[in-house]
Amino acid sequence: MEKIYLDYAATTPTDPEVLEAMLPYFSERFGNPSSIHGFGQETRKAIEAARSQIASFLGAKDEEIVFTSGGTESNNTALFGTLWGNAKKGNHVVTTAIEHHAIIEPAQFLEKQGYQVTYVKPDAQGMVSPDDIAAALTDKTVLVSVMHANNEIGTIQPIKEIGRIVRERGIYFHTDAVQTVGHIPVNVNELNVDLLSLSAHKFYGPKGVGCLYVRKGTRVLPFLRGGGQENRRRASTENVPGIVGAGKAIEICGRRMATEAKQQTVWRDRLIAEVSKRIDHVYLNGHPNLRLPNNVNFSVEFVEGESMLLNLDLFGIAASTGSACTSGDLEASHVLLSIGRPHELCHGSLRLTLGRFTKDSHIDKFLEVFPGIVAKLRAMSPLYEDKKS
Ligand SMILES: Cc1ncc(COP(=O)(O)O)c(C=O)c1O
């Protein structure tokens, strides 16, 4: 049975070209980039080349890129580092109710430490209004953090407009672009951001490596302290193979992203149209078109998300109920609750995310088996029987 992977938002497979670029840095090119000798100079050069690849993709300067261990560390650094570095300005952060846990959890921790946090709610399609962000700003606001696109429902936020408002007020603006980098254009100047997080495993690079873009002049104190790596902004010996892989992965995305996004949009819209046509009581989560090209998210009434996943798995199809972090537990998604979905619909969600190695036949197979799965599960649901009669 062919295995079909429709969970690219959870993680992407490492591109073979990326792996090939990384391999020498696990063997003969092993030097510590902080060492003065030739071994060290060789890996230092590789890191700087990767930094340039990422900076060039984002429209940033090389020195504005700080390598980290991934999206989570980048988000934590953006929050803590900016507050620590600007304590005299205030103690208030504005974010949204639909951020990834890698923002929500540190924000809640900050509240326990005495900071003020405002969580702005999105509308029913998951869109955050720039006016609502503006209304939440106070004289004590140091940082605003709004994700570029949501990892569960795919809605793309008006980052450019929010950035314009926030930066006019002299407040720093961070965006979690973990789901967008490598999938849609991301330019730090066009988006009006001071800080931006990305993670290589979401764009066909390796896991455990990412970076934080920090606009020149933004005061961010280090989150990890120790050695003087990354210009004293992030201690610890660099993950050289990972960084090389991240650079290569972004370079490939630069070449292929536009074509891939176009193809994925066709598949996405076909899935949305066909599922809505073939199955009753199905609701699309997220914005109908201002959404990631590769994201489909439905709530299927009278069915449990986990049951759909298990049944799809029997056909070799890998999907998700939402974010990888929440799909392991049975708590309703904070994102779906925030857009006003009732609990029953939150528990019946299914996310399909497409990518570089998706084929037409994968979409065909999903559409062939999914209506039968839903019918089988609904046949066991007394609520569905009541609804029909
Ligand atoms: C929007 C978003 N932010 C942050 C993260 C965390 O990234 P990482 O797994 O690299 O720590 C993820 C991962 O799922 C994500 O989707």
The ligand as a Tripos MOL2 file, in Angstrom:
@<TRIPOS>MOLECULE
LIG
   16    16     1     0     0
SMALL
NO_CHARGES

@<TRIPOS>ATOM
      1 C1          3.1580   28.4860   13.7870 C.3       1 LIG1
      2 C2          4.2020   27.6760   14.4910 C.ar      1 LIG1
      3 N1          5.0350   28.2770   15.3530 N.ar      1 LIG1
      4 C3          5.9900   27.6150   16.0060 C.ar      1 LIG1
      5 C4          6.1700   26.2650   15.8150 C.ar      1 LIG1
      6 C5          7.2420   25.5490   16.5630 C.3       1 LIG1
      7 O1          8.3480   25.3050   15.7090 O.3       1 LIG1
      8 P1          9.4540   24.2220   16.0970 P.3       1 LIG1
      9 O2          8.8280   22.8840   15.9350 O.co2     1 LIG1
     10 O3         10.5670   24.4500   15.1120 O.co2     1 LIG1
     11 O4          9.8910   24.5130   17.4810 O.co2     1 LIG1
     12 C6          5.3190   25.5770   14.9330 C.ar      1 LIG1
     13 C7          5.4450   24.1170   14.7630 C.2       1 LIG1
     14 O5          4.4830   23.4090   14.5460 O.2       1 LIG1
     15 C8          4.3180   26.3060   14.2480 C.ar      1 LIG1
     16 O6          3.4800   25.7140   13.3990 O.3       1 LIG1
@<TRIPOS>BOND
     1     1     2 1
     2     2     3 ar
     3     2    15 ar
     4     3     4 ar
     5     4     5 ar
     6     5     6 1
     7     5    12 ar
     8     6     7 1
     9     7     8 1
    10     8     9 2
    11     8    10 1
    12     8    11 1
    13    12    13 1
    14    12    15 ar
    15    13    14 2
    16    15    16 1
@<TRIPOS>SUBSTRUCTURE
     1 LIG1         1 GROUP 0 **** ****
